[in-house]
């Protein structure tokens, strides 16, 4: 398939290598894994599905994939757009309808995103459990990671990022993985344009993707990158270079402060 071939030919350096690096560096996939590949219909999750399919075909590590579209209440047009794209790309995904948008709109009509995210994540874990999966793959990319760092710092007053792999707190034996963790969003956009692929954007009936704080973070990080070379890369790298001796405190379930290192 030309779309898949373009990832290892045209976009090998920009997309395929960072994808493989994340898989290896963060130990995202192991022998015998069964991975629920969550496809929202956007560019990121669709790209992730194609990359994982390619890897499964050629990897010495044997693992299984289940492709799923968890429908939180898309319009008929949006759902058709998503399924038509998947047919075009020869991705056989099961569609699981839910009423998340409808429920969320009644409970939090003015601020639906937080609850919606929790409900969608819970639905995916349930689907994964039903299908016998031990991992759930989400399409968050490099830009999502650094935007999350900035959002947490500026609006929540915490230094916290988005991990490439984490254990589920409520579903024993289940892990969440982010295979696009090192792939930059602008390269995903270039790949989609190169292959003349069009994806649905925000499907929520209550919000628009271009609004909100995450859009502001995208603009802020772009401004920083324009002014300071490698600003975005350094925000990301800071997650790997935290000097515990030069921070006021941290919380790992127990609150610690810099005073802990001094005799009283």
GIBEL-V604035 format. One record per residue. N is the residue number from 1. BURIAL is 1 if it has 24 or more other ideal C-beta (glycine too) atoms within 12 Angstrom, else 0. D_FIRST is the distance of its C-alpha to the first C-alpha in whole Angstrom. Layout:
n=N burial=BURIAL d_first=D_FIRST
n=N burial=BURIAL d_first=D_FIRST
//
This chain:
n=1 burial=0 d_first=0
n=2 burial=0 d_first=4
n=3 burial=1 d_first=6
n=4 burial=1 d_first=5
n=5 burial=0 d_first=6
n=6 burial=1 d_first=9
n=7 burial=1 d_first=10
n=8 burial=1 d_first=11
n=9 burial=0 d_first=12
n=10 burial=0 d_first=13
n=11 burial=1 d_first=15
n=12 burial=0 d_first=15
n=13 burial=0 d_first=19
n=14 burial=1 d_first=19
n=15 burial=1 d_first=17
n=16 burial=1 d_first=16
n=17 burial=0 d_first=19
n=18 burial=1 d_first=21
n=19 burial=1 d_first=19
n=20 burial=1 d_first=20
n=21 burial=0 d_first=23
n=22 burial=1 d_first=24
n=23 burial=1 d_first=23
n=24 burial=0 d_first=25
n=25 burial=0 d_first=28
n=26 burial=1 d_first=28
n=27 burial=0 d_first=28
n=28 burial=1 d_first=25
n=29 burial=1 d_first=24
n=30 burial=0 d_first=26
n=31 burial=0 d_first=26
n=32 burial=0 d_first=26
n=33 burial=1 d_first=25
n=34 burial=1 d_first=24
n=35 burial=1 d_first=22
n=36 burial=1 d_first=22
n=37 burial=1 d_first=20
n=38 burial=1 d_first=21
n=39 burial=1 d_first=19
n=40 burial=1 d_first=21
n=41 burial=1 d_first=19
n=42 burial=1 d_first=19
n=43 burial=1 d_first=17
n=44 burial=1 d_first=18
n=45 burial=1 d_first=18
n=46 burial=1 d_first=15
n=47 burial=1 d_first=13
n=48 burial=1 d_first=15
n=49 burial=1 d_first=14
n=50 burial=1 d_first=10
n=51 burial=1 d_first=12
n=52 burial=1 d_first=14
n=53 burial=1 d_first=12
n=54 burial=1 d_first=11
n=55 burial=1 d_first=14
n=56 burial=1 d_first=15
n=57 burial=0 d_first=13
n=58 burial=0 d_first=15
n=59 burial=0 d_first=18
n=60 burial=0 d_first=21
n=61 burial=0 d_first=23
n=62 burial=0 d_first=22
n=63 burial=1 d_first=21
n=64 burial=1 d_first=20
n=65 burial=1 d_first=19
n=66 burial=1 d_first=20
n=67 burial=1 d_first=18
n=68 burial=1 d_first=21
n=69 burial=1 d_first=22
n=70 burial=1 d_first=25
n=71 burial=1 d_first=27
n=72 burial=1 d_first=30
n=73 burial=1 d_first=31
n=74 burial=1 d_first=28
n=75 burial=0 d_first=29
n=76 burial=0 d_first=28
n=77 burial=0 d_first=26
n=78 burial=1 d_first=24
n=79 burial=1 d_first=23
n=80 burial=0 d_first=22
n=81 burial=1 d_first=20
n=82 burial=1 d_first=19
n=83 burial=1 d_first=18
n=84 burial=0 d_first=16
n=85 burial=1 d_first=14
n=86 burial=1 d_first=13
n=87 burial=0 d_first=13
n=88 burial=0 d_first=10
n=89 burial=1 d_first=8
n=90 burial=0 d_first=9
n=91 burial=1 d_first=12
n=92 burial=0 d_first=15
n=93 burial=1 d_first=17
n=94 burial=0 d_first=21
n=95 burial=1 d_first=23
n=96 burial=1 d_first=27
n=97 burial=0 d_first=29
n=98 burial=1 d_first=32
n=99 burial=0 d_first=35
n=100 burial=1 d_first=35
n=101 burial=1 d_first=35
n=102 burial=0 d_first=38
n=103 burial=0 d_first=40
n=104 burial=1 d_first=39
n=105 burial=0 d_first=40
n=106 burial=0 d_first=44
n=107 burial=0 d_first=44
n=108 burial=0 d_first=43
n=109 burial=0 d_first=43
n=110 burial=0 d_first=43
n=111 burial=0 d_first=41
n=112 burial=1 d_first=39
n=113 burial=1 d_first=36
n=114 burial=0 d_first=38
n=115 burial=1 d_first=38
n=116 burial=1 d_first=35
n=117 burial=0 d_first=33
n=118 burial=0 d_first=35
n=119 burial=1 d_first=35
n=120 burial=1 d_first=31
n=121 burial=1 d_first=31
n=122 burial=1 d_first=34
n=123 burial=1 d_first=32
n=124 burial=1 d_first=29
n=125 burial=1 d_first=31
n=126 burial=0 d_first=32
n=127 burial=1 d_first=29
n=128 burial=1 d_first=28
n=129 burial=0 d_first=31
n=130 burial=0 d_first=31
n=131 burial=1 d_first=28
n=132 burial=0 d_first=29
n=133 burial=1 d_first=27
n=134 burial=1 d_first=29
n=135 burial=1 d_first=27
n=136 burial=1 d_first=25
n=137 burial=1 d_first=23
n=138 burial=1 d_first=23
n=139 burial=1 d_first=21
n=140 burial=1 d_first=24
n=141 burial=1 d_first=24
n=142 burial=1 d_first=26
n=143 burial=1 d_first=28
n=144 burial=1 d_first=28
n=145 burial=1 d_first=30
n=146 burial=1 d_first=32
n=147 burial=1 d_first=33
n=148 burial=1 d_first=34
n=149 burial=1 d_first=37
n=150 burial=1 d_first=38
n=151 burial=1 d_first=38
n=152 burial=0 d_first=40
n=153 burial=0 d_first=42
n=154 burial=0 d_first=43
n=155 burial=0 d_first=44
n=156 burial=0 d_first=44
n=157 burial=0 d_first=46
n=158 burial=0 d_first=44
n=159 burial=1 d_first=42
n=160 burial=0 d_first=39
n=161 burial=1 d_first=35
n=162 burial=1 d_first=32
n=163 burial=0 d_first=32
n=164 burial=1 d_first=28
n=165 burial=1 d_first=30
n=166 burial=0 d_first=33
n=167 burial=0 d_first=34
n=168 burial=1 d_first=35
n=169 burial=0 d_first=39
n=170 burial=0 d_first=39
n=171 burial=1 d_first=36
n=172 burial=0 d_first=37
n=173 burial=0 d_first=35
n=174 burial=1 d_first=32
n=175 burial=1 d_first=30
n=176 burial=1 d_first=28
n=177 burial=1 d_first=26
n=178 burial=1 d_first=24
n=179 burial=1 d_first=21
n=180 burial=1 d_first=21
n=181 burial=1 d_first=24
n=182 burial=1 d_first=24
n=183 burial=1 d_first=21
n=184 burial=1 d_first=23
n=185 burial=1 d_first=22
n=186 burial=0 d_first=23
n=187 burial=1 d_first=20
n=188 burial=1 d_first=18
n=189 burial=1 d_first=19
n=190 burial=0 d_first=18
n=191 burial=1 d_first=14
n=192 burial=1 d_first=14
n=193 burial=0 d_first=16
n=194 burial=0 d_first=14
n=195 burial=1 d_first=11
n=196 burial=0 d_first=14
n=197 burial=1 d_first=14
n=198 burial=0 d_first=17
n=199 burial=1 d_first=18
n=200 burial=1 d_first=22
n=201 burial=0 d_first=24
n=202 burial=1 d_first=27
n=203 burial=1 d_first=28
n=204 burial=1 d_first=31
n=205 burial=0 d_first=34
n=206 burial=1 d_first=37
n=207 burial=1 d_first=35
n=208 burial=0 d_first=33
n=209 burial=0 d_first=30
n=210 burial=0 d_first=32
n=211 burial=0 d_first=35
n=212 burial=0 d_first=37
n=213 burial=0 d_first=38
n=214 burial=1 d_first=34
n=215 burial=0 d_first=34
n=216 burial=0 d_first=37
n=217 burial=1 d_first=36
n=218 burial=1 d_first=32
n=219 burial=0 d_first=35
n=220 burial=1 d_first=37
n=221 burial=1 d_first=35
n=222 burial=0 d_first=34
n=223 burial=0 d_first=37
n=224 burial=0 d_first=38
n=225 burial=0 d_first=35
n=226 burial=0 d_first=36
n=227 burial=0 d_first=40
n=228 burial=0 d_first=39
n=229 burial=0 d_first=37
n=230 burial=0 d_first=35
n=231 burial=0 d_first=36
n=232 burial=1 d_first=33
n=233 burial=0 d_first=32
n=234 burial=0 d_first=36
n=235 burial=1 d_first=36
n=236 burial=1 d_first=33
n=237 burial=0 d_first=35
n=238 burial=0 d_first=38
n=239 burial=1 d_first=37
n=240 burial=0 d_first=37
n=241 burial=0 d_first=40
n=242 burial=0 d_first=43
n=243 burial=0 d_first=46
n=244 burial=0 d_first=48
n=245 burial=0 d_first=52
n=246 burial=0 d_first=51
n=247 burial=0 d_first=50
n=248 burial=0 d_first=53
n=249 burial=0 d_first=51
n=250 burial=0 d_first=48
n=251 burial=0 d_first=48
n=252 burial=0 d_first=46
n=253 burial=0 d_first=48
n=254 burial=0 d_first=51
n=255 burial=0 d_first=53
n=256 burial=0 d_first=53
n=257 burial=0 d_first=55
n=258 burial=0 d_first=56
n=259 burial=0 d_first=59
n=260 burial=0 d_first=58
n=261 burial=0 d_first=58
n=262 burial=0 d_first=62
n=263 burial=0 d_first=65
n=264 burial=0 d_first=67
//
